[in-house]
Every structure is written in C-alpha cells, then in structure tokens.
C-alpha cells in the first residue's frame, strides 16, 4: 500500500513538473516576434490609427523611441529619428506623438552600456546586448532620455533594448 502511494505521489509530481515545463515555453512562445525598425531610421514611425489626444499605450510591436518620464509604474514615451549633423548625428523626438504604458514586472532590459553604466555592450547594429535587471532599468529611467527599441505587448512595455549613442 505504501509503495503504491509513493508511486502515485511520484507520478503526480512528475505530471506537475511536465505541466510547468510545458507552460513556461508556451508563455514565452505566446509573445510574437515583431519586426524591429532600423535603429538609426531617419523618419518617425507612423501610427495613423492611434489617438494622440491623450497618452495611451501603443499597439503591439516595436517602437524606436525614448522614455520621457516614468511615474507610478507608467512610462511616457515618444518616437525618435536619427538626424545627421556636420559632426556625427543625433536622435530627435517629437512632442506631437506621445504614448503611455506600464512597464511589465517581467520586462527585459538590454543595456548598451552595461548594467550600472560600466562599459559598452553592443552588437554589430549598436543595440544593447547586456541583460540587466528591472532595478537597473528604473535607475536608467532617472537619467536623461536614451534612445531604445521599445517593445509593447498587450499594453505593457515588455522589452527595452538601448541604442548606442556616443
């Protein structure tokens, strides 16, 4: 009898483990892959269906932009574009298009300057590749505006990948 109970408990634990293992990838797979804009694109990304009279969440996808403010869990952000200059170039934003979304508790933040701003960590497209904590992200938001690819899914910012700017 004890052996049967132990075997049943073992099978139940195995089944629970399989369910958890199957659920985690399913949740990750549920987030679609979005086409990223060019990091140094020279036009603002259009969003003709969005009502810009009050800041609200952007539709699902990736925006080249920067966060202009963060308060009570809500980030306000705007699109940006790359503007060439005689020296090098710079990112510029627009005040005509504003979005506002909560930052997910599970946000993925990839820094171009390392966690704690400790050095350059970019790929060949000059996008951040160093995965940092949410705490690092919140500290980052207190600094000046920084260009990034901002991924929104179901009304929340789920990923922020910093764009390198010298």
N, C-alpha and C positions, 0 to 999 in steps of 0.2 A: 504494500500500500504506500509506504513512504517513498519507495523508488518510483512508483507511478506518479506521485505528487511532485517529486523532484523533477522528473522528466517533463511533466506538464508545465511546471514553473519555468524550466529551461526553454521549452518551446515557446512559451508566452514571451519571455524576454527576447528570444531570437526574433520572433514576429514583430515585436515593438521596435527593435533595432532596425529591421528591414523597412518598416514603415517610416521611421525617422530618416533613414538613409535615402529612401525614395522621395521624401518630401523636400529635403534641402535642395537637391538639384532641380526639382520641379519648380520651386520658388525662384531660383536663380534663372532657370530657363524661361520663366514666365515674363521676364523683362526682355522686350525685343531689342535687337541690335539696331541702333539708329545710325544713319549716315552722318558723319561729322562734317561740319563745314571746314573750309580751308582756314587754318589757324590765323593766317595773315591776309584774310579776304579784304578786298578794298571797297565792299559795299555792305550796308546794313542788311541783315537778313529780314526779308519781308514777312509780314504776318497779317495779311489783309482781313482775316476773319476775327481777329482779336479786337475787343472793345478797350481802347486805351483811355476812356474817360475816368476810370478808377483802376489802380493797380490790382491785377488779379493774376492767377497762375497762367503760365504759358502752356500751350498744348504739349503733348508728349513729343520729345525729341531733344536735339542738342542745339544750344544757342551759343554763339561766340559772343561773350559779353563780360560784364563785371558787376559785382555786387556793390551797390552804392550805400546800402545801410542794412543793419541787422538789429532787430529788436524783438524781444519776447518770442523767439523761435522763428520769426518771419524774416526772410531776406528779400530786399527790394533790389532788382537788377535791371540792367538795360543792355541792349545790343551795342556792340562796338565794331569798328572797322579800322583797318590799317591805313594810315596816311603817310605817304612818302614825304620826306623833307630833304633839304640840301645835305644835312649831316647823315641821317640814317632813316628815321621814321618814328612814328608813334601811334598808339591807339587813341582813338577819339570815340566818345559816346554821343548819345542823343538824349535830350530831355523829352522828346515827343513820344517815346515808346518806353513805358515802364511796366514791369511785371512784379508780382509779389507771390512768393511761395514759401511754405515751411521747409526747413532743412530736415530731411529724414534722419531719424536716430541711427540709421544704418548707412549714412552717407559714406561714399568712397571718395577720399580726397587725395589727389596726386599732386605733390608739390614739385615745382621746377627748381626749387632752391633748398631742398632737403627739409626734413622736419626740424623746426626751430631755426630755419633760415641758415643752415650750416654749410651750404655749398651747392653748386649747380648739379641738378639731377634731371637730365632731359634725354629724349630720344632724338632721332635724326630730323623730326619735324619740329623740334624745340618745344615739345609738350612734356609736362612733368610726369615722371615715372616713379617717384618715391612715394609709396603709400604711407600716409600719415594718419594720425588719429583724429577723431571728431574734435577733441580738445585743441589740437594743433590748428584745425580749420577755424574754430571760433576765435583763436588768437590771431590768425591770419586776417579774419574779417575786421579786426580792430585797426589794422594797418590801412594805408591808403588803398584806393581801388587798384586791383590787379586783374589783368586780362586772363580769361579762362574759358574753357568749353564747359558749359553748364548743362547737365542732363536732367530733364524733368520727366517724371513718370507718375501718372495718377495724381497730378497736382503738387508733388513734392520734389525737391531737389535731391536726387539720389547719387549724383556724381559731380565732382568739380575737378577738372584737370587744368592746372595752371599753364598758361602760355608764357614762355620765357620772354622777358623784355629786359634788355641791358640797362 
